[in-house]
Amino acid sequence: MWRWILKLFFHKDERGNFGDDLNESLWQHYIPNLEKIDSTKNFVGIGTLLNHKLPKGNKIIFGSGYGYGQVPIVDKAWEFFAVRGPKTAEILKIDKKFSITDPAILLGDFYENKNKKTTKIGFIPHSLSCYYGDWKEVCNSLGIELIDPCLSVEEFLAKLSKCESVICEAMHGAIAADALRIPWKPIAIYPFIFDFKWHDWTNSLNMEYKPTSVSPIWHVQRHYNTKQHLTYQFKKTLKSIGIWSKAFSELPEIKSTQQEVDLTTLQIRSIIENDNTYYLSADNTHHDKINQYKEVFEKFNSKYILK
């Protein structure tokens, strides 16, 4: 589902997703009266949004990245102020000067962190990972803090800011951690993780993306109500005897065994205890990118808001 707030275009997950939801709070700190933008223009903000699915007509691109679709045709209707990184600039064939970084870096500028470091390690799966598997059980057994991307922006940042370091499958978890100067390390759990956007962002800050693989766990059915459980069992039975198998080919995985959960827990424990490699962009790079965005905001506000 896509949503417009004023002139802002971004992806809205019904379950919540920190990176996307940040659009609803970040821009107000830097763009006064966003509603004054010409109603014929779409402001394309934080997210992997630059593909063939963008709305037709005039578009203002402000820090988005390419992905999840066909490479779009860039024409005069596109006005660029910034994109997520050099790979987006390259694939769209636009000037590299627009390659700054993901706008969520601005959390390092305006977010006031009042929390003391009370959590040694935070764990940030992808939002879909939190739906597919019961990661709370794993985190509790390891004594680490689960930070669910489906939390509100305020709740997410409150938990994150208490951490000394974080392990991230969610890219915007890593971006927020880096913005708040919290060391982070990447992991890859489920196969839907999109490497391109990670490389796009990390390259923009002169870092690499080398995630450690972790075995996935499954317990989708914990979200089901009674009717959904009965429907699932009915479909599973029909599929097992070869009836309408194509219609039921997308049945979710059953609950992982305790042995499978223990294996995944062991893998993460090994990462915590044996892998001391954490990422954090250089302070001067972090500072320079924030200043670049502030200069871009001045140009944008001068053209669209303060005229």
Secondary structure, DSSP 8 states (H G I E B T S, - for coil): -EEEETTEEEE--TT--HHHHTHHHHGGGT-TTGGGS-TTEEEE-SSEEESTTS-SSEEEEEEEEE-SS------TTEEEEEES-HHHHHHHT--GGGB---GGGGHHHH--------EEEEEE--HHHHHHS-HHHHHHHHT-EE--TTS-HHHHHHHHTTEEEEEESSHHHHHHHHHTT--EEEEE-STT--HHHHHHHHHHTT-----EE------GGGG--HHHHHHHHHHHHHHHTTSSTGGGTT-------HHHHHHHHHHHHHHHHH----B---HHHHHHHHHHHHHHHHHHIIIII--
